[in-house]
Amino acid sequence: MITKRIIPCLDVRNGRVVKGVNFEGLHDVDSPVELAKYYSDNGADELVFYDITASAEDRQLFTDILCQVAEKIFIPLTVGGGINTVDDFDRVLKCGADKVSVNSGAIRNPDLIYEAAKRYGDQCVVLSADVKRVDDEFRVFAKGGRVDTGMEAISWIRRCVDMGAGEIVLNSIDTDGVKKGFDLEMLEAVSNAVSVPVIASGGAGCIEDFVTLFKTLPKVDAGLAASIFHFGEVSIRELKERLAEEGIPMRII
Amino acid sequence: MIAIIDYGVGNLFSLKSSFAAIGEEAVVTSDENVMNRADRILLPGVGAFGDAAAKLRSTGMDRAVIEQASKGKPLLGVCVGMQLLFDMDFEYGEHPGLGLIPGEVRDIGEVIDPSLKKPQIGWNALKFVRRGDGEYSRLFRYIHEGDHMYFVHSYAAAKCDPFVTSTVEYSADLVASVERDNVYGTQFHPEKSGPAGLAILKAFCEL
């Protein structure tokens, strides 16, 4: 049986992890390579890297970092941030990324999803959707959650899946950073609407939030979080053991 | 030395790195001569079947791979590389494969329960299947039944029962690995399956 996945997310700027961490035994806490290895050794099922830098120079640095990570870490890597063209896909895939996540780039040019899926397969294309409630509907936001696109989220996500997106990362802006649990209502709406895997993002504050997520919404495939892992509030091993106790299929190493 | 065949798509970097991690020399190549000199051949990887099959054909590497495999050189196809080993595939139209193993590649929605999520993305536990001689695949000598491997695929092998060496349960059983003499294939990505995946590659290097 396929396991539920636990995915730490790392925001990288200028070749460094943006939110510092505080793990014992980790000397360079801002090093993406060291942090990736730490998570991998401790049972992470996958890693997501977001490149939140803007300049071309920093992009090069990011791809260098990605190569260094991929040289040492033998679990799947998803990369996002600044992906606007099929060439951008090519650039990060050649550095060892397995999946590429698109957000604003797909909003600007939805054909990007079709073109990339045709070239690399549906499984390679992850739609990352930043969604927020506006006027009683779920609305898609662009540019890191700053710009309301006016598009209704469920139909947007459906359209992207039809064009070839093989996986959805649903980030609820409403619950992101609040640490009171995942946005179950939004996740339910999306996972009922599509037949591809859905990754929950935004709102995890403790282990029980993941238990609630997977017990309430068996259709959700994975839980993604950043700060609770980075700050050591939740250890992946502990989290997975607790979920396994609850009968949720987990890969325990 | 292992020749990782470069046909212009996919994640070859991780494969090369994973061989380095187990102390094996691997080269990424699209040169037939390099492949002919190699002890083993690895056919990756990631991408859409149609593209992959077309590129392999346009470089003439399809014929070269078939030739090397028929001489008995160990060949491992990974993910789309495994799918290429079969006769036929149906991703985005119909494309002939290498025909090294009898069978087909089909949309998992057709092979199994159509209500299943597609692609299958994630970690799944291997169930070993005995070969015709009653033994398990030699690729599994360093792993245990139930070890999790990483899968990402919308398509799966079908009509190849005599050659199946492991399956995974995804509401029904999906083919996880196949083998015919010196030709091996894994639907999962050993280079992305942590220590258990590296153990598969190690076993391949000892064939």
Boltz contact constraints between the chains, C-beta under 6 A:
constraints:
  - contact:
      token1: [A, 1]
      token2: [B, 169]
      max_distance: 6.0
  - contact:
      token1: [A, 2]
      token2: [B, 122]
      max_distance: 6.0
  - contact:
      token1: [A, 2]
      token2: [B, 124]
      max_distance: 6.0
  - contact:
      token1: [A, 3]
      token2: [B, 123]
      max_distance: 6.0
  - contact:
      token1: [A, 5]
      token2: [B, 122]
      max_distance: 6.0
  - contact:
      token1: [A, 45]
      token2: [B, 123]
      max_distance: 6.0
  - contact:
      token1: [A, 70]
      token2: [B, 13]
      max_distance: 6.0
  - contact:
      token1: [A, 70]
      token2: [B, 14]
      max_distance: 6.0
  - contact:
      token1: [A, 71]
      token2: [B, 17]
      max_distance: 6.0
  - contact:
      token1: [A, 74]
      token2: [B, 18]
      max_distance: 6.0
  - contact:
      token1: [A, 74]
      token2: [B, 194]
      max_distance: 6.0
  - contact:
      token1: [A, 75]
      token2: [B, 194]
      max_distance: 6.0
  - contact:
      token1: [A, 76]
      token2: [B, 150]
      max_distance: 6.0
  - contact:
      token1: [A, 76]
      token2: [B, 192]
      max_distance: 6.0
  - contact:
      token1: [A, 93]
      token2: [B, 11]
      max_distance: 6.0
  - contact:
      token1: [A, 96]
      token2: [B, 13]
      max_distance: 6.0
  - contact:
      token1: [A, 96]
      token2: [B, 14]
      max_distance: 6.0
  - contact:
      token1: [A, 98]
      token2: [B, 11]
      max_distance: 6.0
  - contact:
      token1: [A, 120]
      token2: [B, 47]
      max_distance: 6.0
  - contact:
      token1: [A, 121]
      token2: [B, 47]
      max_distance: 6.0
  - contact:
      token1: [A, 121]
      token2: [B, 48]
      max_distance: 6.0
  - contact:
      token1: [A, 122]
      token2: [B, 154]
      max_distance: 6.0
  - contact:
      token1: [A, 123]
      token2: [B, 119]
      max_distance: 6.0
  - contact:
      token1: [A, 123]
      token2: [B, 152]
      max_distance: 6.0
  - contact:
      token1: [A, 166]
      token2: [B, 119]
      max_distance: 6.0
  - contact:
      token1: [A, 167]
      token2: [B, 121]
      max_distance: 6.0
  - contact:
      token1: [A, 195]
      token2: [B, 117]
      max_distance: 6.0
  - contact:
      token1: [A, 197]
      token2: [B, 117]
      max_distance: 6.0
  - contact:
      token1: [A, 197]
      token2: [B, 121]
      max_distance: 6.0
  - contact:
      token1: [A, 251]
      token2: [B, 123]
      max_distance: 6.0
  - contact:
      token1: [A, 251]
      token2: [B, 148]
      max_distance: 6.0
